[in-house]
């Protein structure tokens, strides 16, 4: 990530709006490790952009809607690694990004329901009103087959840089919040989430901008 510029969070909404002027559609990638704060940043940016523009041009498009269902993960022996790159439908996500980049009509998108632990098909709708798409996910910049092809659809990319010690604390707390006991929460975070975080940090292509925690 050494070639990326460091940007302050407060400047993002205005910068994105300025970049969107005169464009059919601006697609912004918000990438980072699990628990880096991607979803929070995307939602806050969406709110700020829509507050600054009467056209309400922004919507969040989450990568997590392309989680394979648990039944598929069980059949393939991947359940323990849920959240790793191979547990997502990367080709399906790529096809969605191509549609979002090139089509004007309404496009339904899936959204992952963390409480239910499954993706809900057609849970949100991107319409012609939505000129600014904030795409958020762990592997948007991953330099691996299929994932690296996503880069062509992004007009701007942002990477959230968070210390591993902070990620570990957040990931353990995430599982505690979902009802796991201390041992189970720590085991799940350290056995799966942190390795996924290492993959993101070590194998992502450079972003245009870095936000530091």
ABEGO torsion letter per residue (X at the ends): XAABBBBBAAAAAAAAAAAABGBABBBBBBBEBBGAGAAAAAAAAAAAAAAABAAGABBBBBAAAABBBAAAAAAAGAAAABGBAAABBAAAAAAAAAAAAABABBBBBBBBBAAAGBBBBGABBBBAABABBBBBEAAAABBBBGAAAAAAABABBBBBBBBAAAAAAAAAAAAAAAGBBAAAAAAAAAAAAAAAAAAAAAABBBBABBBBX
